[in-house]
Amino acid sequence: MNMTDYTVKNGAVVREDVKPYKYELEVGHSKSGSDHVIVIKSLKVRGDDLAESLAELKAALRAFREMNL
């Protein structure tokens, strides 16, 4: 392990050059009446600009609805 690429934070080794994903989507299955449906359990949008992040969140929700899963 090359220590120039890694640091120790709170006892954990962390790669410095790896950034978190801008979007994170967690889906699950649920039952709606007699139908099984896919539901969004968690949707995270990361960014520095709140208005831009909210717009991207709305766009992600629209795209999810259009998937017809």
FILUM-810877 format. One line per field, with one value per atom (N, C-alpha, C): x, y, z; atom name. Coordinates in Angstrom, 2 decimals, padded with zeros to 5 digits, m for minus. Layout:
x = c(X	...)
y = c(Y	...)
z = c(Z	...)
a = c(CA	...)
//
This chain:
x = c(000.85	000.00	000.89	000.66	001.40	000.75	001.41	000.81	000.56	001.12	000.82	m000.60	m001.18	m002.55	m003.59	m003.16	m004.08	m003.78	m004.81	m004.62	m005.43	m005.12	m005.86	m006.74	m008.05	m009.01	m009.85	m009.84	m010.61	m010.33	m009.08	m008.69	m008.95	m009.52	m009.81	m008.88	m008.45	m007.62	m008.55	m008.32	m009.19	m008.35	m008.84	m008.18	m008.55	m007.58	m007.81	m008.37	m008.02	m008.42	m009.81	m010.47	m011.79	m012.84	m013.68	m014.74	m016.04	m016.94	m018.22	m019.03	m019.87	m020.73	m021.63	m021.98	m022.86	m024.29	m024.66	m026.00	m025.91	m026.86	m026.95	m028.43	m028.78	m030.17	m030.26	m031.14	m031.40	m032.87	m033.11	m034.48	m034.81	m036.09	m036.55	m037.86	m038.35	m039.62	m040.67	m041.90	m043.00	m044.25	m045.28	m046.53	m047.58	m048.25	m049.32	m050.57	m051.42	m052.56	m052.03	m052.38	m051.86	m050.64	m050.22	m049.07	m047.79	m046.70	m045.37	m044.79	m044.30	m043.77	m042.36	m041.61	m040.28	m040.43	m039.85	m039.95	m038.57	m038.51	m037.26	m037.15	m036.12	m035.88	m035.06	m034.14	m033.26	m032.75	m032.77	m032.21	m031.42	m030.12	m029.25	m028.60	m028.60	m027.91	m026.93	m025.67	m024.65	m024.21	m024.09	m023.62	m023.45	m022.80	m022.55	m023.66	m024.44	m025.49	m026.84	m027.56	m028.83	m029.86	m030.02	m031.01	m030.70	m029.43	m029.02	m029.25	m028.94	m029.15	m030.63	m031.50	m032.93	m033.46	m032.97	m033.37	m032.93	m031.74	m031.25	m032.04	m032.44	m033.27	m034.62	m035.24	m036.53	m036.38	m035.29	m035.04	m034.84	m034.15	m033.94	m035.26	m036.13	m037.44	m038.28	m038.25	m038.98	m038.44	m037.13	m036.52	m036.91	m036.96	m037.33	m038.78	m039.68	m041.09	m041.24	m040.42	m040.52	m039.95	m039.29	m038.69	m039.73	m040.94	m042.00	m041.55	m041.00	m040.53	m041.65)
y = c(m001.17	000.00	001.23	002.13	003.37	004.39	004.82	005.69	007.10	007.47	008.80	008.87	007.73	007.70	007.46	007.16	006.79	007.62	007.86	008.50	007.72	007.95	007.30	008.36	008.09	009.00	008.19	008.59	007.90	006.39	006.03	004.63	003.85	004.49	003.79	004.32	003.45	003.86	004.32	005.54	006.15	006.55	006.21	006.67	008.12	008.96	010.39	010.74	009.97	010.34	009.83	009.11	008.58	009.52	010.06	010.96	010.17	010.58	009.88	010.14	009.20	009.39	010.58	011.28	012.44	012.00	010.83	010.30	008.95	008.67	007.36	006.99	005.85	005.40	004.01	003.84	002.53	002.20	001.07	000.67	m000.62	m000.89	m002.11	m002.56	m003.66	m004.21	m004.01	m003.76	m003.59	m004.16	m004.32	m004.85	m003.75	m003.51	m002.52	m003.26	m003.62	m004.48	m005.86	m006.34	m007.65	m007.50	m006.26	m006.01	m005.88	m006.33	m006.10	m004.91	m003.93	m002.72	m002.46	m001.68	m001.24	000.15	000.35	001.63	002.21	003.51	004.19	004.20	003.55	003.56	004.77	005.16	006.29	006.86	008.17	008.86	010.05	010.05	011.13	011.82	013.13	013.95	014.83	014.77	015.55	016.71	017.88	019.03	020.23	021.24	022.47	023.49	023.37	024.33	023.69	024.21	023.61	023.61	024.72	024.80	023.78	023.65	022.68	021.25	020.99	019.65	019.29	020.24	019.98	019.73	020.49	020.27	018.88	018.47	017.14	016.05	016.29	015.34	015.16	016.25	016.18	015.45	015.72	015.04	013.54	013.17	011.75	011.05	011.73	011.15	010.98	011.97	011.86	010.67	010.54	009.43	008.09	008.01	006.76	006.39	007.39	007.13	006.67	007.16	006.83	005.46	004.80	003.48	002.40	002.59	001.57	000.20	000.16	m001.10	m001.91)
z = c(000.00	000.00	000.00	m000.93	m001.02	m000.10	000.93	001.94	001.43	000.27	m000.25	m000.80	m001.14	m001.67	m000.59	000.61	001.69	002.93	003.73	005.03	006.06	007.32	008.39	009.05	009.07	009.70	010.67	011.91	012.96	012.98	012.76	012.82	011.54	010.50	009.24	008.15	007.26	006.14	005.01	004.52	003.51	002.31	001.11	m000.11	m000.34	m000.58	m000.75	m002.13	m003.16	m004.51	m004.88	m004.01	m004.30	m003.71	m004.57	m004.11	m004.03	m003.15	m003.08	m004.35	m004.70	m005.85	m005.62	m006.70	m006.59	m006.28	m006.75	m006.53	m005.84	m004.99	m004.35	m004.28	m004.86	m004.91	m004.32	m003.36	m002.76	m003.01	m003.66	m003.96	m003.22	m003.12	m002.48	m003.08	m002.63	m003.11	m002.03	m002.47	m001.54	m002.21	m001.41	m001.93	m001.86	m002.97	m003.05	m003.49	m002.53	m002.85	m003.19	m004.38	m004.81	m005.71	m005.98	m006.86	m006.04	m006.63	m006.07	m006.82	m006.10	m006.71	m006.21	m006.99	m006.58	m005.98	m004.82	m004.12	m003.88	m003.77	m003.42	m001.90	m001.39	000.05	000.45	m000.42	m000.13	m001.44	m001.56	m002.72	m002.21	m002.47	m001.99	m003.19	m003.16	m004.15	m003.39	m003.76	m003.07	m003.96	m003.38	m004.15	m003.25	m003.79	m003.04	m003.22	m004.30	m004.61	m004.32	m003.32	m002.91	m004.04	m004.74	m005.82	m006.92	m007.28	m008.30	m007.82	m006.56	m006.01	m005.98	m005.61	m005.61	m007.03	m008.00	m009.39	m009.86	m009.50	m009.88	m009.17	m007.93	m007.20	m007.90	m008.29	m009.01	m010.34	m011.05	m012.33	m012.11	m011.04	m010.75	m010.43	m009.69	m009.38	m010.65	m011.54	m012.82	m013.63	m013.70	m014.46	m013.86	m012.54	m011.88	m012.23	m012.22	m012.55	m013.99	m014.89	m016.31	m016.64	m015.70	m015.96	m016.16	m015.65	m015.76	m015.27	m014.10	m013.52	m012.94)
a = c(N	CA	C	N	CA	C	N	CA	C	N	CA	C	N	CA	C	N	CA	C	N	CA	C	N	CA	C	N	CA	C	N	CA	C	N	CA	C	N	CA	C	N	CA	C	N	CA	C	N	CA	C	N	CA	C	N	CA	C	N	CA	C	N	CA	C	N	CA	C	N	CA	C	N	CA	C	N	CA	C	N	CA	C	N	CA	C	N	CA	C	N	CA	C	N	CA	C	N	CA	C	N	CA	C	N	CA	C	N	CA	C	N	CA	C	N	CA	C	N	CA	C	N	CA	C	N	CA	C	N	CA	C	N	CA	C	N	CA	C	N	CA	C	N	CA	C	N	CA	C	N	CA	C	N	CA	C	N	CA	C	N	CA	C	N	CA	C	N	CA	C	N	CA	C	N	CA	C	N	CA	C	N	CA	C	N	CA	C	N	CA	C	N	CA	C	N	CA	C	N	CA	C	N	CA	C	N	CA	C	N	CA	C	N	CA	C	N	CA	C	N	CA	C	N	CA	C	N	CA	C	N	CA	C	N	CA	C	N	CA	C)
//
